[in-house]
Amino acid sequence: MPSLDLRLLSVFDEIAKTRSVSRAAEAMGLGQPAVSIALARLREHFGDPLFVRVGSVMEPTPLARELTQPMRQALAAVEAALGHRSRFEAKTTTRSFVVSMSDISQVVLLPSLWARLLGEAPGVAVDVRPLSPETPQQLESGEADLAIGFIPQLDAGFYQQTLFPQRYVCLVRAGHPRVRQSLSRALYEAESHIVVSGAGTGHAIVERELERQGIHRRIALRVPNYVGLSYLIQGTDLIATIPLRLAEVISKRGRYRMFAPPVPLPGYEIKLHWHERFHHDPGSRWMRSAITRLLRT
């Protein structure tokens, strides 16, 4: 059976990632006819359609799904051997990095991170995307370079580095009529609460622990993310149980009172995640270093 050249492997990988011949061609800087010809050669080689149009996307056949990981491993091995993108110059790069992060990280980390990146790499660009159930797949495919947050579902094939520990505190407005000098369990249960229950917020950790300890609280307002949370707390008598670092940022922008929860709540770690395929990529290594250096200063 004839061997496949590197470009055919790359075409297969791009179609698998984009589910489109035209988008694969654009990503590779090729004309669409060239990618179509390459796909035809792949189909002939494997005796299988590999990708079949379903609506507006090219869906992989069962064989293509089986081949995806071996193809990517082969590409990674070749790229490592040939020193693909072996040089990365921060001062002159115009590379765009895709970083998935929670909205908390966007509030707490992104402003200072962007200032550091701009100082070291003035031409760099960053595309921030929310954490989602698709984040692991995006890291594996290369659609996302890094992810920052609490992502316990990541399994084998991923690297991770702890950035900082996180714990929960309770935040109310400074003029709250009842929560003043302390926050007892009875007062915590008697007051109304605001909770952020979107994906990647850690909301489930708090809910499970409060339920385990028999704490009953009245949730008066649910919101999907932390955008605008400071204004909601400042303008109401609601209690928010939120991560400490976010509470510290909010407290700098207004008059608030911060309390320890009336019962112990588990902490967690905010980590930096990336896929093993890009562990040795110089650009990814530089970005990871910039993030860790920021949090150590």
N, C-alpha and C positions, 0 to 999 in steps of 0.2 A: 504494500500500500504506500503511495507517495507520501512524503512528509509535508507538514504545513509550515509556511514561513511565518515570521513574527507578525507581519501586518495582518494576516488572516486571524491570528489569535487576538490581536488588538480589535479587529472589526467585530469578532464574536463578543468580546467583553463589552464594547461600547453599545452594541445593540441590546445585550442583556441588561445593561444599566439604563439605557434611555427608552427601550421598547419602541425604537423608531429608527428606520434607515436614514431618514433625512437628518435627524438630530445627531445620530452617530457620525454621519459625514461631516456635519458642522463642527462637532467636538474634535474630530481628527484632522480638520483642515483639508478634507478631500471632497471631490465632487460626488454627488449622489450616485451617478453611474458606476464609479469605481467601487463604492461600498456594495452596490447591488451585485456587481461581478464577483466581488470577494465572497459575498453571502452565497452566491450560486456555487462557487468552488467548495465552500464549506459543506453545503448540502450534498454535493456530489461525493465529497470525501467520506462523509458519515452515512450516506444513504438515508438521510432523514431531512424533513423540511426545516427542522431546528426552530424557526420562528414563523408563526402563522398569524396573519392579520385577523384580529378580532375587534371589530369596530374601528377605532382610530389608533390602536396600538398593536405592536407585534408581540404576541404572547409566546413564550418558549414552550416547546414540546417537552414531554417527559425526559427525552434524551438530553435536550439542551439544559434542562435543570440539573441533570446529573453531571454535565460537563462544565458547568459554570465555575465551581470551586477549583477543579483541576486546571482549567484554563487560567484562572487568576493566579494560582500558585506558580504556574509555568511562566507567566508574564513577570511576576514579582522576582522569580529567580533570574530570568534573563536581564531584567532591569538592574538588579543588584550586581550581576556579573559584568555588565557593560558600563556600570557607573552612571546609569541614567539619572539626570538631574543631580550629579554628584557635587556640583558647585551651587552655592546660594549666597548671593551678595545682598545683604539687607539694605545697604545704602542705595542700590540701583534697582532693586526688584520692583516689578509692577504686579506681582502675583496677588491673586484674590484668594483669601482663605475663607472657607465656610466653617463657621463655628456654631454648634447647637448649644443653647443654654436656656435655662429657665428665666422667667421675667425677674426673679430675685437677683440672679447673677447680672442681668442687664442693668439693674439699678445699682447694685453694690460694687460690681467689678468693672463694668464696661467703660465708664468714663475715664478712670485712671489707666485701664489697659490701653485704651485708644491713645491717650497722651503718651504712654511709653512707646507704643508701636510707631507713632508718628515721629517721635524723636529719633528712633533707630532706623526706620524704614519709611521715609516720607512718601514713597510711591506705592506703598502697600494698600490693599483694599480688604475689607472684612464684610462678609455677608453673614449676618446673624440670623439664625433660624431657631424656632422654639423646639424644646425637647418634646418628643412624641414617641409613640410605639414604633415608628419607623426609624428612629435614630440609630439603633444598632445596624440595620440594613444599610443605611446611608453611610455609616462609617466604614462598613465592610466594602461597599462598592466604590468608595472614594468620592461619593457625592458630598459628604461632609468630611472635613479634615479632623476636627476635634469636637468633643462634647464636654461641657462643664456642668456638673450638678450631681444630684443623687439619683443614680441609675443602677439599682441593685440587680436588675434583670440581665445585665451584660454577662455573657458566659465566656467560654474558651475562645481564644483567638483575639482577645482584646487586652491591651495594656491599660493600667490605671495608676494614677499617682494622687495621693491625698494632698489636697490643697489646704484645707483647714477644717477643724471640727465645728459643728453647729449645734446649738441648743435653742430651746424655745423659751420665750418670755411673754408676758402679757402687757399690752399697751392700751392705755386709755388717754383721753384728752385731759389736760391739766385741770380743767374746771369741772371735772366729773363730780356730781353732787354727792355720791355715796362712796366711790372708790377714791380714798384720799391718802392715808398713810400706810395702809396695808391691804392685802387682798386675801381674805380667808376663803376656805372651801365653801362655807355657807353663802358668802357674798358672791363668789364665783358662780355658784349654782343659781342664785337668785337673779342675777343680772342677765341682760340680753347680750348676745354675741354676734359678731360678724366673722365669717369663715371664708377662706379662699380654697375652693375645692377643685381647681383645674388640674390637669395632668402635670406631673413634675413638681407639685407644690409641697409634697410631704404631708398633705392633709390627712391621709389615711393613718399615718403613724400616730397622730394626736388622737384621732377618733378611736382607734383600737385600744390605746392605753387608757383613755378616759372611761371607755366602756368596761374595760377589765377591772378598773378600780371603782366602778359603780358611780361615776360622776355623771350627773344629769345636768346638761346646760340647755338653755333655750336659744336655738339658733334663729335669730330674727332676720338675718340678711346673709345670703350666699352670693359670692361673686366668683367669676371664673379665673381671675388673675389678680396680681397685686397692683395693677395700674390704677391710680387714683385712691389707693387704700388710705394714704395719709389724710386726704380730704374727708373721707368717710368717717374716719375715727375722730378727726378734729370737729366735725360738724354734728356728731351724735353722742349718745351715752353708751355706745356699744363697746364691748371688750374684744380685742383681737389677740389671739394666741398665735404668735408668729416667730420666725427665726430671729435670733439675737442681732445678727449683722444688719438685717433689714430694719429692725427696730431702732438701731443706732443711727442709721441713715435718716430715717423718718424723724427721729427726735431732734436732729440738727436743723430741721426745717420748720419747727413750730414748737408749741408748748404741749408737752405730753408727760405722762407719768408711766414709768416702767416698773413692773413687779415680776418677781419669780412666780411661776405657777403655784397654786396652793397645794398641788401634789406633784411628785417627781414625774417628769416626762422623759422618755428616751431621747438621747441625742443621735446624731448621724454625722457622716463625713461628706463634705463636698469634694468631689474628685475630678481629675482631668482624665479623659478616656480617649484612646485612639486604637485603631486596628493594627494588628501585627504587620500587615502588608506595607504600612507606611512608617514603621518604627524607625527605619534608617534614612528616611527621606530628609535631606538637609533642611528644606524649608519647614517641614513639620517639626523637626528638632529645634529650630530657631524659635518658632512660635511657642512651643511647649516651654522652652527656657524663659522666654519673655514673660509668660504667665506665672511661672513658679517664682521668678526673681521678683516680680511685682508683689507677690504675697509674702515674701520674706523680708521686705524692706519696710 
